[in-house]
Amino acid sequence: MKYRSRDEIIEFILESISKNQNLDKTKATRIMYNAFLSYSQSREYLSLLLKREILQYNNSNKTYRLTEKGERYM
């Protein structure tokens, strides 16, 4: 597998979330599988995107959603 840049990985994550956003089923495991990431990589990238307010985490059902800023970033 070729090496991916940080931007490419973020793009995979955001695409994964936007595909499943209407279903409200975007959990960390689904993001890991769709973006081809390990657990530690997914935690690192998800926390980065949460800090930059590109993603929003819903604690009640443990899902991720794109914010307005995230949609513009895509």
C-alpha positions as CSV (number, residue, x, y, z in Angstrom):
1,M,0.0,0.0,0.0
2,K,1.3,3.4,-0.8
3,Y,1.9,6.0,1.8
4,R,-0.9,8.5,2.3
5,S,-0.6,12.1,3.3
6,R,-2.3,13.6,6.3
7,D,-4.7,15.4,4.0
8,E,-5.6,12.2,2.1
9,I,-6.4,10.5,5.4
10,I,-8.6,13.4,6.6
11,E,-10.4,13.3,3.2
12,F,-11.2,9.6,3.7
13,I,-12.5,10.3,7.2
14,L,-14.7,13.2,6.1
15,E,-16.1,11.2,3.1
16,S,-16.9,8.3,5.4
17,I,-18.8,10.5,7.7
18,S,-20.6,12.4,5.0
19,K,-21.8,9.2,3.4
20,N,-23.4,8.0,6.6
21,Q,-24.4,11.3,8.1
22,N,-28.0,11.0,7.0
23,L,-28.2,7.6,8.6
24,D,-26.7,8.9,11.8
25,K,-24.6,5.7,12.1
26,T,-21.1,7.1,11.8
27,K,-19.3,5.5,14.7
28,A,-15.5,5.3,15.2
29,T,-15.4,1.7,14.0
30,R,-17.1,2.5,10.7
31,I,-14.7,5.4,10.2
32,M,-11.7,3.1,10.9
33,Y,-12.9,0.6,8.3
34,N,-13.8,3.1,5.6
35,A,-10.6,5.1,6.0
36,F,-8.4,2.0,6.4
37,L,-7.0,3.2,9.7
38,S,-5.8,1.4,12.8
39,Y,-7.4,2.1,16.2
40,S,-4.5,4.5,17.3
41,Q,-4.5,6.3,14.0
42,S,-8.3,6.8,14.1
43,R,-8.2,8.2,17.7
44,E,-5.4,10.6,16.7
45,Y,-7.2,11.9,13.6
46,L,-10.6,12.1,15.2
47,S,-9.3,14.1,18.2
48,L,-7.5,16.4,15.8
49,L,-10.7,17.0,13.8
50,L,-12.7,17.5,17.0
51,K,-10.2,20.1,18.3
52,R,-10.4,22.0,14.9
53,E,-14.2,21.9,15.2
54,I,-14.5,20.0,11.9
55,L,-16.3,17.2,13.6
56,Q,-18.9,17.0,16.3
57,Y,-19.3,14.1,18.7
58,N,-22.7,13.0,20.0
59,N,-22.0,11.4,23.3
60,S,-25.5,9.9,23.7
61,N,-25.3,7.6,20.6
62,K,-21.5,7.8,20.2
63,T,-21.6,9.1,16.6
64,Y,-19.7,11.7,14.7
65,R,-21.1,14.4,12.4
66,L,-19.6,17.0,10.2
67,T,-20.0,20.6,11.3
68,E,-20.5,23.5,8.9
69,K,-16.8,24.1,9.0
70,G,-16.3,20.5,8.1
71,E,-18.6,20.6,5.1
72,R,-16.8,23.7,3.8
73,Y,-13.5,21.9,4.3
74,M,-14.6,19.1,2.0
